[in-house]
Structure formats: C-alpha cells, structure tokens
C-alpha cells in the first residue's frame, strides 16, 4: 500500500496567496521526482476545539488559517528517494526563500496506509 507524508501548518491569511504559489512549485518538484499525489487544503470548516483541534494543534492566531496537506508515494523507500532528490533540487532554494510559515508550529509525519477505498 501507499505511504503518505502529512502536514498541518498555520499560514498568515495575508500571505496565503504567496503560500499557494510556493505550494504549486513544490507540487511540480515532488511530482516530477515521482510522488503519486500532492494535495494542499485550506481550512474551511475547522472549529477551534475545547481540548484538541487543527487550530489548537498549530496554535493558530486570528490572523492565520490552517493548511492541511499530504504527499502520496508508492512506499516509504520511494518517499525517501524522492525527498532526497527534492531537497537537492535548486528550485527548492527559491521555495524556502520568504516562506510565509512558522515551521516550529508545523506538524508533520510519515504514515503507512492500511485502508484505501
């Protein structure tokens, strides 16, 4: 089954268009090196929970929104190979320049798929 890298991060609302531009570049790079799918989603119906929630998880402020994204691969081994190529790609230096995200509040991780319908 597939392997997925997942991300949840806060993005300043006034920098959302810049983030979207950078996400399009990332999608081009990751897909170019073999990622099966690259998805970016902006919060729409994401309430601030009393105990846990997407906004709480990344300590979102009123000036920010939550972005949820994932990248799908054939396997963990393929993910590792793709990411090695991505990080060596010179286009990524441009992507990281002026990145409108507080990386310290980003949540990310790799997941083995056990069900896909």
C-alpha positions in Angstrom: 0.0 0.0 0.0 0.9 3.6 -0.4 3.0 5.8 2.0 1.8 9.3 2.9 3.6 12.3 4.4 1.1 14.5 6.2 1.3 18.2 7.3 -0.7 20.6 9.3 0.5 24.2 9.5 -0.5 27.8 10.2 -0.3 30.3 7.4 -0.9 34.0 7.7 -4.1 35.0 5.9 -2.4 37.9 4.2 0.3 35.6 2.9 -2.0 32.8 1.7 -1.6 33.6 -2.0 2.2 33.6 -1.6 1.9 30.2 0.2 -0.2 28.9 -2.7 2.4 29.9 -5.3 5.1 28.2 -3.3 2.9 25.1 -2.9 2.4 24.9 -6.7 6.2 24.9 -7.1 6.5 22.2 -4.5 3.9 20.1 -6.3 5.7 20.4 -9.6 9.0 19.4 -7.9 7.6 16.5 -5.9 5.5 15.1 -8.8 8.5 15.5 -11.1 10.5 13.2 -8.9 7.8 10.6 -8.6 5.3 11.5 -5.9 1.9 10.0 -6.8 -0.2 12.8 -5.4 0.4 16.2 -3.9 -2.6 17.9 -2.1 -2.9 21.2 -0.3 -6.1 22.2 1.5 -7.1 25.5 3.3 -9.3 25.4 6.4 -13.0 26.0 5.7 -15.0 24.3 8.4 -12.4 23.8 11.2 -13.7 24.8 14.6 -11.4 25.7 17.5 -12.0 22.8 19.8 -12.2 22.9 23.6 -9.5 20.3 24.0 -8.0 19.4 20.6 -8.4 20.7 17.0 -6.4 21.6 14.0 -6.2 25.3 15.1 -5.1 24.3 18.6 -2.5 21.9 17.3 -0.6 24.6 15.4 -1.5 27.4 17.8 -3.2 29.4 15.0 -3.9 33.1 15.7 -6.8 35.1 14.4 -4.6 36.4 11.6 -3.8 32.9 10.4 -5.6 30.0 8.8 -4.8 26.2 8.9 -3.4 24.4 5.9 -3.7 20.6 5.8 -1.6 18.8 3.1 -0.3 15.4 2.1 2.0 13.8 -0.4 1.4 10.2 -1.5 4.1 7.8 -2.6 4.4 4.1 -3.6 6.3 3.2 -0.4 8.5 4.6 2.4 11.5 3.7 0.3 10.3 5.6 -2.7 9.4 8.5 -0.4 12.9 8.6 0.9 14.4 8.5 -2.6 12.0 11.3 -3.8 12.7 13.5 -0.9 16.5 13.2 -1.3 16.1 14.4 -4.9 13.7 17.1 -3.9 16.0 18.6 -1.3 18.9 18.6 -3.8 16.8 20.4 -6.4 17.9 24.1 -6.8 14.2 25.2 -7.2 13.7 24.4 -3.6 16.1 27.2 -2.5 13.6 29.6 -4.2 10.7 27.9 -2.5 12.2 28.3 1.0 13.1 31.9 0.4 10.5 34.1 2.1 8.4 31.1 3.1 5.4 32.6 5.0 5.2 29.7 7.5 6.3 29.3 11.1 8.0 25.9 10.7 8.2 25.5 14.5 4.4 25.1 14.7 4.1 22.8 11.7 3.1 19.2 12.4 4.3 16.5 10.0 4.9 12.8 9.8 5.0 9.8 7.6 2.2 7.2 7.6 1.7 3.7 6.3 -1.6 3.3 4.5 -3.7 0.4 5.8 -7.0 1.2 4.1 -7.8 2.9 0.9 -11.3 2.7 -0.6 
